[in-house]
Structure formats: C-alpha cells, structure tokens
Amino acid sequence: MVVSTTSLWDEFPDDSLREYDDAVVYGDRDGDVVLHEGPARVLPNGWVELPSGRLVSPDAAHHIDPKPGE
C-alpha cells in the first residue's frame, strides 16, 4: 500500500476554495440560527472551515452571507 505524504487539498486549484474575511454562516433559511460570524473558508467538498480549525458540515450550514465590503 502506498500512502501519500501530501494533502489531497493541495491538488485542488485555488479557485475551488471560497474565503471570506468577514461573513455570517447561517443554519436556517430565515437567518435565525447563526452558526458563526467572522472569517470562514468553504472547501471544495462543501464543508465550511472556521479559523479554530473546526469544520461545519454542508448539512448544517444553510447559507453564508458575506458582510458588506466582501
């Protein structure tokens, strides 16, 4: 078995990642449930990576609104 020493994420082009310096991640359509406010990065697989390293499932995050200036 061969195990790679490089990350699979290094193989994706930079344009497949979405990074927000300041955004709000919502857990519902109406915007009542705020999961995160601040920097966030959407990975190619749909998961949302927070600055703490925590990942938010695509099933949990309904939508992301960039704050004005994004």
C-alpha positions as CSV (number, residue, x, y, z in Angstrom):
1,M,0.0,0.0,0.0
2,V,1.3,3.5,-0.9
3,V,0.5,6.4,1.4
4,S,0.9,9.9,0.1
5,T,2.7,12.5,2.3
6,T,1.0,15.4,0.6
7,S,-2.5,16.7,1.3
8,L,-5.2,16.0,-1.3
9,W,-6.4,19.6,-0.8
10,D,-3.1,20.7,-2.4
11,E,-4.3,19.2,-5.7
12,F,-7.3,21.5,-6.0
13,P,-6.9,24.8,-7.8
14,D,-7.3,27.9,-5.6
15,D,-10.5,29.0,-7.4
16,S,-12.3,26.0,-5.9
17,L,-12.0,27.5,-2.4
18,R,-14.1,30.4,-1.3
19,E,-12.6,32.5,1.5
20,Y,-14.4,35.2,3.4
21,D,-12.7,37.7,5.7
22,D,-15.9,38.6,7.4
23,A,-19.1,36.6,6.9
24,V,-22.1,35.1,8.7
25,V,-22.8,31.3,8.4
26,Y,-26.5,30.5,8.9
27,G,-28.0,27.2,9.9
28,D,-31.5,28.0,8.6
29,R,-33.2,29.7,5.7
30,D,-34.7,32.6,7.7
31,G,-31.3,33.6,9.3
32,D,-32.5,32.9,12.8
33,V,-29.8,30.4,13.6
34,V,-26.3,31.9,13.3
35,L,-23.6,29.2,13.4
36,H,-20.5,31.5,13.0
37,E,-19.6,35.2,12.5
38,G,-16.2,36.1,11.2
39,P,-13.6,34.6,8.8
40,A,-14.7,31.4,7.0
41,R,-13.5,29.2,4.2
42,V,-15.7,27.0,2.0
43,L,-13.8,23.8,1.0
44,P,-14.3,22.1,-2.4
45,N,-16.4,19.4,-0.7
46,G,-18.8,22.0,0.7
47,W,-17.6,21.9,4.3
48,V,-17.0,25.3,6.0
49,E,-13.7,25.6,7.8
50,L,-13.6,28.1,10.7
51,P,-10.4,29.8,12.0
52,S,-10.3,27.5,15.0
53,G,-9.9,24.5,12.6
54,R,-13.5,23.3,13.3
55,L,-15.4,22.2,10.3
56,V,-19.1,22.8,9.8
57,S,-21.0,20.2,7.7
58,P,-22.7,21.2,4.5
59,D,-25.9,19.7,6.0
60,A,-25.6,22.1,9.0
61,A,-24.8,25.3,7.1
62,H,-27.8,26.6,5.1
63,H,-26.0,29.6,3.6
64,I,-23.2,32.2,4.0
65,D,-23.7,35.9,3.7
66,P,-20.5,38.0,3.2
67,K,-20.6,41.1,5.2
68,P,-20.5,44.4,3.3
69,G,-17.1,45.1,1.8
70,E,-16.5,41.5,0.7
